[in-house]
């Protein structure tokens, strides 16, 4: 996106050409990849023509002027249906844009369409029986999970059907598809980006953020989206830095804590070895790497279940009473299970949340970022139910969210970046976790990593 | 929910308390998930949180 923005601003390429190339690619690959729910072809071309006219007239342009992107289909878009990946909202057309939709438009970005996702964002595999299961583009022979819930966001960026996208992350839904699809995804600090106009899964755990090809692109999108919003009481008044300005590539003296125990011990051997190698590469570039063990992590699963289960059911209770048959049966089962969480257990979850946040803060008191795998495995096939991890057998759902949920509970920013490939050619991701509202350091570390490696530059071969 | 949530009648009562009326088939479908959830929730009692005040503000700054 940074390169496209530069080329458009200098008139090296026309926004109309850029949009048309993406729409052609979507048309050619959509049926197979199922990454989009709605394609806004006419509106995107009209916006591109207007962007071109403004450029030719010499009017001032925003940082994303003429650059196309796509939205997970839970961001409200005025006049464009927003389904939440559900049949129940299949005809829902919002009257107003979500705050971030509006901010990206003000920055000049052009919306290509609305992306596939797990129904109501409740699931990490990336499956959707209503709009088709998004397909991981890295395996043409076998249908593998894209990861979720922002499955279409991961697939579209990886397959070149959008240079950037937005996802949302309640238990890893930005970082899991970023890891499985080989792209870069940032879950910002809770309160950094407005959630107004974004369909919720669990209010206190939901984060929205960019999914792109590089940390530099995430920095560009985040700057345009972040900041206080009167429509979302959780947003902070802290000023939004120029994230792009801190991407110096300098890793000298960066203090990195490699998360062992729950994280590295739980990863499949191939993932563990890849992240350990990444830590050595960072150290060779001047980073100061040590090892950390977060002892309260085994309580994260129960706490997340108590909080997300309760909040998700509270939001969907009426639909579950009146439209139960229209839900994805798997999503309906997960929502129903939330009815068995007691009030005391919800509070226990919030107590654990305080404990986890304090522990992560303590680990970051003497370090700039923490390093861990994003997922313990590469993309499984869509019929996979159980996987072998470093510390035993796990159901695939628990495995995919395992390394992500701690930072939804704690609210710390975390960026997933590609860090290698399996022997079978599937991408692997690692996450860099930073202090609250210090996305600048997280992105600096991610960008520094990407200047040392080329994993984020590789793309799947598609027809 | 107690440890004996595997009992269908307990599931039925739990659903009613939460304001839902689900069929026995629907309850049977969620029974394994509820059981796993109950185990995870009970494990929270082992967390060192007796003196920890629950989070009430999700944004730190």
Interface residues (C-beta under 8 A of the other chain):
Chain A: X189 X190 X191 X204 X234 X235 X236 X238 X296 X298 X299 X301 X302 X303 X305 X306 X309 X313 X317 X320 X321 X329 X333 X334 X336 X337 X339 X340 X341 X342 X345 X347 X348 X349 X350 X351 X352 X353 X354 X355 X357 X411 X436 X437
Chain B: X1 X5 X11 X14 X15 X18 X19 X20 X22 X26 X29 X30 X33 X34 X37 X38 X40 X41 X42 X43 X44 X45 X46 X47 X48 X49 X52 X53 X54 X55 X56 X58 X59 X60 X61
